[in-house]
């Protein structure tokens, strides 16, 4: 199943129909640092070991007349030893998202695959993986300069400790671009609410929340910097509220 999911993710990201009309896109590489709150680090110290960490990210997206694609790939703790202590070990994370428009209705067929893996090494928390596959219906709209893309999707998880159907997810991505003092800024938010999860899924109950809200500044077309408030509740291997700040600098291609 894991091989099938990864193959599907790759195919979705790179295959574009011959009749597709490209309408715009973006790509960047970034350096990021996630600073968990002391509450989060302390309370997860004997379980998921949420230590602060740096990560490198490749990110990109493209729009076509038939839909849109988005994806990223992260290498976490890139400068640490592969077999570091739990929470400090190297990990990689990827996501690919597709929206396929249903004519001009604003609705779209929605799907995304999100996965995270610890690099091999059982001694310090390695060999863990979790891949979440969502498939459902989305909607694209905008109002007063705010773009808003909600979705409702069924949820399948392939995880070290449980694989199978895992309820459904209600979520969205949203953003607002503006200028202040002749500088380019934007506010973005992504949020996912997991509902009716399988009792064998070890993330603290039937429901959970995961997301981030960010402020971005682009002083030059080649560079963007930002700060994100990262949050999760009954998610990321814990049954309590977790939060932190992500500091980011991007080079835009």
PLY file of the C-alpha trace (Angstrom):
ply
format ascii 1.0
element vertex 253
property float x
property float y
property float z
element edge 252
property int vertex1
property int vertex2
end_header
0.00 0.00 0.00
2.81 2.42 0.87
4.43 1.93 -2.57
1.10 2.55 -4.28
0.52 5.77 -2.34
3.98 7.12 -3.13
3.61 6.25 -6.80
0.22 7.97 -6.93
1.66 11.07 -5.26
4.49 11.27 -7.78
2.18 10.71 -10.74
-0.25 13.37 -9.53
2.54 15.90 -9.14
4.36 15.45 -12.44
1.80 14.23 -14.99
-0.02 16.99 -16.87
-2.48 16.31 -19.70
-1.35 17.41 -23.15
-4.33 19.73 -23.47
-3.61 21.54 -20.20
-3.23 25.30 -20.36
-0.70 26.55 -17.84
-1.97 29.66 -16.05
0.74 30.41 -13.51
2.76 28.97 -10.67
5.56 29.37 -8.16
8.53 27.52 -6.69
10.93 28.19 -3.84
13.51 26.70 -1.51
13.48 27.69 2.14
15.28 27.36 5.45
12.97 27.01 8.46
13.25 26.72 12.23
10.39 25.40 14.39
10.58 26.65 17.98
8.09 24.68 20.09
6.78 26.31 23.25
8.36 25.11 26.49
4.98 23.62 27.48
4.93 21.48 24.33
8.55 20.36 24.66
8.23 19.52 28.35
4.92 17.68 28.14
5.99 15.58 25.13
9.41 14.78 26.61
8.65 11.13 27.32
6.44 10.47 24.29
6.80 12.24 20.92
9.90 14.25 21.97
9.00 17.58 20.37
12.34 19.36 20.37
13.02 22.49 18.33
14.42 21.71 14.87
15.51 23.20 11.55
14.33 21.95 8.19
14.96 22.55 4.50
11.98 22.72 2.16
11.34 22.63 -1.58
7.86 23.95 -2.43
5.93 24.62 -5.61
2.52 24.95 -7.18
0.92 25.42 -10.58
-2.50 26.33 -11.97
-4.04 25.06 -15.19
-7.36 25.49 -16.96
-8.42 22.08 -15.60
-7.21 22.45 -12.01
-4.20 23.05 -9.78
-1.31 21.16 -8.20
0.77 21.87 -5.10
3.54 20.06 -3.28
6.50 20.27 -0.94
9.36 18.13 0.35
11.01 18.72 3.74
14.24 17.38 5.21
14.03 17.82 8.98
17.09 17.98 11.24
19.14 18.02 8.05
22.35 18.86 9.89
21.94 16.27 12.65
23.28 12.76 12.77
20.87 10.24 11.26
20.82 8.28 14.53
20.45 11.21 16.96
18.30 11.02 20.09
14.48 10.87 19.69
13.17 14.23 18.47
16.56 15.14 16.98
16.80 12.36 14.40
16.60 13.05 10.68
13.14 12.86 9.11
11.59 13.70 5.76
8.09 14.87 4.97
6.24 15.39 1.69
2.85 16.57 0.51
1.14 16.66 -2.87
-2.30 18.19 -3.45
-4.54 18.18 -6.53
-7.76 20.02 -7.29
-9.55 19.07 -10.51
-12.22 21.60 -11.48
-15.82 20.54 -12.06
-16.52 22.89 -14.98
-17.05 26.48 -13.77
-19.00 25.62 -10.61
-16.23 26.50 -8.17
-16.29 22.89 -6.94
-13.43 20.49 -7.56
-12.39 16.91 -6.97
-9.90 17.16 -4.12
-7.08 14.85 -3.13
-3.89 15.03 -1.15
-1.18 12.73 0.12
0.90 13.75 3.14
3.64 11.55 4.53
6.40 11.69 7.12
9.21 9.20 7.74
12.02 8.89 10.25
15.21 7.70 8.60
16.12 4.09 9.46
17.46 3.33 12.90
15.26 1.76 15.55
17.49 2.74 18.49
16.35 6.37 18.58
12.85 6.53 17.16
13.65 5.75 13.54
11.62 3.60 11.15
8.39 5.44 12.02
6.16 6.45 9.14
2.71 7.90 8.59
1.09 8.57 5.21
-2.34 10.26 5.08
-4.39 10.03 1.89
-7.45 12.29 1.52
-10.00 12.21 -1.29
-13.17 14.27 -1.49
-14.74 17.51 -2.69
-13.28 21.01 -2.55
-14.47 24.50 -3.39
-12.59 27.63 -4.50
-13.90 31.10 -3.78
-12.74 34.61 -2.92
-14.31 37.64 -1.30
-12.98 41.09 -0.40
-9.51 40.06 -1.54
-9.48 36.88 0.58
-9.07 33.57 -1.25
-10.61 30.58 0.49
-10.42 26.90 -0.50
-12.30 24.53 1.84
-12.64 20.77 1.39
-14.32 17.70 2.88
-12.55 14.38 2.38
-12.44 10.75 3.43
-9.23 9.78 5.21
-7.04 6.69 4.79
-3.87 6.33 6.88
-0.87 4.03 6.46
1.07 4.20 9.72
3.61 2.21 11.70
0.97 1.32 14.32
-2.28 1.36 12.31
-3.30 1.27 8.65
-6.87 1.64 7.42
-9.81 4.01 7.13
-9.53 6.89 9.56
-12.75 8.90 9.43
-12.85 12.11 7.45
-11.31 15.57 7.38
-12.81 19.05 7.07
-10.20 21.63 6.18
-9.18 24.69 4.22
-6.37 26.88 2.96
-6.89 30.64 2.85
-4.91 33.79 2.26
-4.94 37.54 1.83
-2.36 39.62 -0.06
-1.88 43.28 0.77
0.58 46.16 0.65
1.77 48.21 3.61
4.27 51.06 3.32
4.66 50.00 -0.33
5.86 46.56 0.78
4.25 43.24 -0.21
2.71 41.19 2.61
0.35 38.24 2.86
-1.47 36.32 5.57
-2.14 32.61 5.07
-3.83 29.88 7.06
-4.19 26.14 6.65
-6.33 24.08 8.98
-7.45 20.45 9.14
-10.04 19.00 11.51
-9.96 15.21 11.70
-13.25 13.59 12.72
-14.34 10.08 13.70
-10.83 8.63 13.64
-10.29 4.92 14.25
-9.75 4.11 17.93
-6.49 2.35 17.02
-5.04 5.57 15.64
-2.79 6.77 18.46
-3.30 10.53 18.45
-5.50 11.11 21.48
-9.10 10.36 20.61
-11.62 10.43 17.81
-11.09 14.05 16.73
-8.09 16.32 16.25
-6.93 19.64 14.81
-3.78 20.58 12.92
-2.75 23.85 11.27
-0.80 27.10 11.06
-1.36 30.81 10.48
1.42 32.86 8.90
2.50 36.41 8.06
4.77 36.75 4.99
6.86 39.68 3.74
8.40 39.82 0.25
10.93 42.68 0.22
12.28 41.53 -3.16
10.78 39.24 -5.80
13.50 36.68 -5.08
13.14 36.62 -1.30
10.30 36.05 1.17
10.53 35.84 4.93
7.80 34.87 7.35
6.70 33.83 10.78
4.10 31.11 11.42
2.11 30.15 14.48
1.99 26.34 14.37
-0.69 24.50 16.37
-2.15 21.03 16.88
-4.59 19.46 19.31
-5.05 15.70 19.77
-2.67 15.24 16.86
1.05 14.67 16.19
1.10 11.76 18.60
-0.26 13.67 21.61
-3.61 14.25 23.34
-3.03 17.90 24.32
-2.62 21.34 22.73
0.80 21.80 21.09
2.08 25.02 19.58
5.20 26.82 18.43
6.65 29.44 16.09
8.20 28.72 12.69
10.74 31.20 11.31
11.24 31.03 7.53
13.32 32.58 4.78
12.64 31.61 1.15
14.45 32.00 -2.13
11.84 32.33 -4.90
12.71 30.90 -8.32
0 1
1 2
2 3
3 4
4 5
5 6
6 7
7 8
8 9
9 10
10 11
11 12
12 13
13 14
14 15
15 16
16 17
17 18
18 19
19 20
20 21
21 22
22 23
23 24
24 25
25 26
26 27
27 28
28 29
29 30
30 31
31 32
32 33
33 34
34 35
35 36
36 37
37 38
38 39
39 40
40 41
41 42
42 43
43 44
44 45
45 46
46 47
47 48
48 49
49 50
50 51
51 52
52 53
53 54
54 55
55 56
56 57
57 58
58 59
59 60
60 61
61 62
62 63
63 64
64 65
65 66
66 67
67 68
68 69
69 70
70 71
71 72
72 73
73 74
74 75
75 76
76 77
77 78
78 79
79 80
80 81
81 82
82 83
83 84
84 85
85 86
86 87
87 88
88 89
89 90
90 91
91 92
92 93
93 94
94 95
95 96
96 97
97 98
98 99
99 100
100 101
101 102
102 103
103 104
104 105
105 106
106 107
107 108
108 109
109 110
110 111
111 112
112 113
113 114
114 115
115 116
116 117
117 118
118 119
119 120
120 121
121 122
122 123
123 124
124 125
125 126
126 127
127 128
128 129
129 130
130 131
131 132
132 133
133 134
134 135
135 136
136 137
137 138
138 139
139 140
140 141
141 142
142 143
143 144
144 145
145 146
146 147
147 148
148 149
149 150
150 151
151 152
152 153
153 154
154 155
155 156
156 157
157 158
158 159
159 160
160 161
161 162
162 163
163 164
164 165
165 166
166 167
167 168
168 169
169 170
170 171
171 172
172 173
173 174
174 175
175 176
176 177
177 178
178 179
179 180
180 181
181 182
182 183
183 184
184 185
185 186
186 187
187 188
188 189
189 190
190 191
191 192
192 193
193 194
194 195
195 196
196 197
197 198
198 199
199 200
200 201
201 202
202 203
203 204
204 205
205 206
206 207
207 208
208 209
209 210
210 211
211 212
212 213
213 214
214 215
215 216
216 217
217 218
218 219
219 220
220 221
221 222
222 223
223 224
224 225
225 226
226 227
227 228
228 229
229 230
230 231
231 232
232 233
233 234
234 235
235 236
236 237
237 238
238 239
239 240
240 241
241 242
242 243
243 244
244 245
245 246
246 247
247 248
248 249
249 250
250 251
251 252
